[in-house]
């Protein structure tokens, strides 16, 4: 499917090489397309790993195995297949994943459970073992590639490559985080919401890396939605090679732990927002700020109720300042709210305060704001100190066109 680049696209960042990470790409031919569709990352011995995965009950074998693998805490390789999700494929799907794990571990001389596999694409078609074997073999012998090539290779309906970078000082050492992600549709928060991979040369104990990734996920990947649908394959993995030479981080009392945590959250936020900016058919990027809720979790759920409303998303697409639809979404969220304390605004201009439309409300600046690409909605529940930020996009005819013929 040849799609135009999203008008919300961002240029791929300059990510420096990360010691202990080597990227390669190859063409397995999972679909009839003239591009590479398999990304391989070889990781230094002793690399720590952490992960978050979809809660979709009909998940893929890759997700099931990944959940087991992260418990042992170490990784030597990552294989990502694009074009076939290998989900809902029973024992044949699992056999294909185990074949890839064995093939790579045999080359690297490492345990098979240190080889992580992800797949994305059409559901219900077993990953063809012959294509997988040939694709992996080609990737193992391919020359190293750059971050943008690796990111482009794992895309499906993505219209641009998505990457992020941050640095932090840890134990007197400057450590680098580089990452790439794919995601455009079937995006809704439920642990993780796409395929994303974060690499760093920092040294961390696996348990602490898992703690940091899980915390960052709650404020980033679990705060985005394109269409309210959670994929069967959603995965985010973080790999720490330890090559920066810092004393391994094991808790927040360690030197530089706060700085690394902030950098990791920053990278996750960058990636999460890039996915929304490439939402299928998206023309506008929407930030929803909820304050005054009884808790942060309640604020997040209210924000997602707003973000997932087709009525609100189509109103934004049509540049209609219909704030009554926001009232509706707050009321249906199932969270504590008081109609007579509720305030709603667009682009910093309040339309209603404490349950009433403002007598001097001027819709002209709001209409001008809605004609832009970056839209903000502000909601004050008026009950407490809970706050959350949620990101989404508008809903356009483009989304329907892409998904009406996804398999053709």
N, C-alpha and C positions, 0 to 999 in steps of 0.2 A: 504494500500500500504506500503510494508516493504522496506524502502530505506536505503542504506548505509549512514553512517554519513559523512557529507561534509568534505573534506580534509582541508577546511578553518575554521572548527569549533573552537570555543573558549570555555574553561571550564566555567561552571556557577559560578558566583561570590558569595562570602559569604556576603549575605545581612542580616543585623541584624533585629530583630523584630521592627516594627514601631508601636508606641503607637496609638491606635485607629483603627488599621487594623487587622482583623482576616480572614484568608483564609481557605476555605474548598473546597473539590472536591468530585464528585460523578459520577456514571455511569448512563447516561440517555439512552444509546443505540441508538443514532441517526444513527449510522452505525454498521455494523456487525464486530465490533472489540472488542478485549478483554481488554479494558482499560477504564479509566475514561474519560469523554468527556464533563464535566460541571464543571466550576470553579465559586465559590461564594466568594465574598469579602464583609464582613460586616464592616461598617464604623461607627465611633463615631458620635453621634448627633452633628449637626453644621458643619460637614465636607464641605469645599468649593470644588467646582468642576468646571473644564473648559474642553473644548473639541475642536478638529478639526476633520472634517469629509470629506469624499470623495465628489467630485463635479460630480461624475457619475450621470447622470440624471435618470438612472434606478436603483436607490439605494434601499436598503431594508427598511422595516418599522422600524427596529431598528435604522437606521440612521436618518430617518425622525423624529422619536420620540426623539432621542437623541439631535438633533438640538434644538427642543423645550425645552427639559428639562434643558439644560445647561443655558438657559436664567434665570431660577429662582435661579441658583447658589449654590444649596445645594444637597448633596447626602447622602444616608444611606446604599446603597448596590449596588453591581455589579454582574450580572450573565453573563457568557460567555459560549455559546454553540458551540461545534466543531462537524463538520461533515455535517451540513446543514446550508446554508447561509440564508435561509428564504427570499431570494430576488426574485422578480418577482413572488410573490405569492398572490397579491391582498389583499382583506379583510381578508382572512383566515390567512395570515401571520401576519397581524396587530393584529387580535384577539389572536393569540398565544402569541405575545409579551405582550399584555395587560393582559392576563391571568397570565403570570409570574410576572409582576409588581404587580398585585393585590395579588397574593399568598405571595410574599415576604413582601409587605407592611402590609398585614394582620398579619403576624408573628411579624414584628418589631414595628407595631403601628405607622407607618410614612406615609406621603402622597405618593401615588403611583408614582408621578413624581420624587421622590427621589430615585427610583430604576431604574438603568440603565441596559440595556440588549444589548448584542452584539452576533452575530452569524456568523459562517464562515463555508464554505464548498460548496457543490453542489448548483447551482442556479436553481430555478424553481420548487422546491419541498417544499410545506408548512411544517413548523415545526410541527411535530405531537404533538398535545396537550396532549395526554395521557402520552407519554414519557417525555414531558417537565414537566408535573405536578409531575410525580413520581421522575424524576431526581432532581427537585428543592426540593421536600420534603426530599429526601435522603441527599442532600447537607446541608439543614438547620439543620439536626440532626447529620451531620458527625463531627468527631473530627477535630480540627484545623490541618492544614498541613503547610509545608514549601513553600518557594518561588519557588524552582525548580519544585516541584510537581504541583503547580498551573500553571507554565509556560508549562510544558509538556502536561498538560491536554487540553490546547486550541490549540495545534498544529494540522495541517492537513498533508501537504506534508513536513513539517519541519523535519529536521534530527537531530536537537539537541535543547535543551532548551536554551532560550535566556533571559538573565537578565542583569541588570546594577545597579550600586550603586554610590552615591556621598554624600558628607557631606559639610556643610557650617556653618559658625558662623553668626547668625542672632540675633541682639539685645542682644548679650552676651550669647546666647544659641547655642549649637551645634545641628543642625537639620540634619536629615537623609532623603535621597531620595532613594527609592527602586522601581524597575520597572521590568516588563517582557513584552515580545512581541512575536507575532507569525507572520510569513511571509516568503515566499520562492518563490512563483510565483505569477503572476498577480500583479506585483509590478511596479508602475510608479508614479511619483509625481503629485499630484493634491489635494492639501491640506494635506491629510494624506495618507498613503500607505500600511496599514496593520491593525492588531488589537494590540494596545499597551496601557499599563496601568502604570501610574506613581503614586506613593503614597509617601507622606511626612508627617512628624509630625509638620512641620512648620505651623504657622498661617498666612493666607493671605486672603485678601478680594477677593471674586470671580472675580470681574472685573479686578483686577490687575493680578491674576493668569491667566485669559484668555489672557490678553495682553502679558504676558511672554511666555505662551505656543505657541501662534500664532507666536511670533517673533522667538522662537527657532525652530519651525516647518519649517520656510522658509529657515533656514540654515542647516537643517538636513534631516528630512523626505521628504521634497520637493526637495532634492538634490540626491535622490537615484533612480535607475531604474534597474530592472532585465530584463524586456521584453517589456516595453512600454505600458503595459495594466493596467488600473486603475480599481480596484475592485469596485463592487457594495456595499461593506460592510465596506470599510476602515474607521477606527476610532482610534483616540488617545485621551484618557481621563486622566486628572491629578486630583488627590484628595489630599486635604490638611486638615488633621484632627485638627490641631491647638494644639495638645497635648504637643508640646515642650515648650509652655508657653511664647513664644516671643510676643511682641506687634505686632498685625496683620499688615502685610505689605500691604500698599495701594498705594504706589508710590515709585519712585526711590529716593526720599528724605528720606525715612525711613532707619533706621540703618540696614545694612546687606542686603538691597535689591539687590545691585549689586552682592554680593557674592551668593545669592540664584539664581539670574538669570543665573549666570555663571554655577552653579551646575546643574540647570535644562537643560541648553543647552548641557552640558557635557553628562548627562544621555541620552538625546535625540540623540546625535551623536553616543554614544555607541550602542544604540538600532538600529539606522538606519543602521550602518555599519554591525551589526550582521545579519540583514535581508539579506543584499547583500552577506555576507559570506555563507549564506545558500541558495543562489539562486539556483533554480532547475537545477541540472546538473553542477553547477559551479565548476571549477577547479582553477580559478584565480580571485583574488580580484583586481579591477582596480580603481586607483585614477586618476582623470582627473583635472589638475590645469590649469585654463584659466586666463590669465592676459592680460592687455593692451586693454580691451574692452571699449566701450564708457560708460558703466555703469555696476554695479554689476548684475542687472537683465539681461542685454544683455549677460554678461559673462556666467551666469547660463544657459541661453537658448542655447548658443553655446555648452557649456559642455554637455548638455542633448542630443543635436543633435549628438554629437560624441558618447556618451554613448549608445544611442539607435540604432546606426547603426549596422545592422547584419553583414555587411562586416568587420567592425572594430572588432566586438566581435568574429567573427570566425577567423579573422587573429590572434588575441591574443590567441585564443584557439590553433591555429596551430603554435604559436610562430614565426610568420612571421612579421618582422619589416616593414610592408608596410605603410609607413607614407603618401603615396599618398592618401590613404583612409581617413586619417584625414583631408587633404586638401579638399577633396570632402565634408565631413560632415560640415566643417566650412562654405563652400560655399553655402550649401543648408539650413543652419539654419535660413535664413531670417533676419539675424542681420547684422549691419554695419561691414564690413571687407574689407580689401585691400589685394589683392593677393600679391602685391609687398612689403608688410610690415609684412607678416605672417611668424612666426617661429614655428618650431615643433621639439619636442624632446621626447625621451623615457628614463626613468631611469636617468634623469639628463644629458643625452648626446644629444646635438642638432644635428639633421639630416639636417635641413634646417633653414636658417636665412634670414629674410627680403626678402622672395620670391624666394630664390635660394637654391639648394642643396649645402651643404658645400663641397668645393673641397677636404678637408682632412678628410671627414667623414669616420669613421671606424665603420663598422656595428658589429664587433666582440663583443664589450662590450654590445651593445644593444641586440644582440642575446642571450648573457649570461643572461642579465636581464630578457628577456622574458621567459626563462626557469624556472624562479622562480614562486612562488605563488602570491606574491604581486607586481603588475605592476603599473608603473606610466607613464602617458602621460602628457607632458607639451606643452601648446599652448600659444603663445604671439601674440595677434591680432595686436599690434603696433599702436593703435589709441587713447588710453586713459588710465584711471587709474582703470577701472572696473575689478574686480576679483571675481572668484567663484571656489569652489571645488565641484565636482560631483563624486559619487561613483557608480560603476557598476561591473558586472562580465562578464566572457566570455560566449559564446554561444556554447554549445557542443551537441553531440548526446544524452546525458543524458536528456537534456531539452525536446527533442522530445519524447523520450521514456516515460517520466513521464506524459506528457500531452496528448499523444496519447491514453492512457488507463486510464485517471484520474477517470472515473466513474465505471470502471470495477474491 
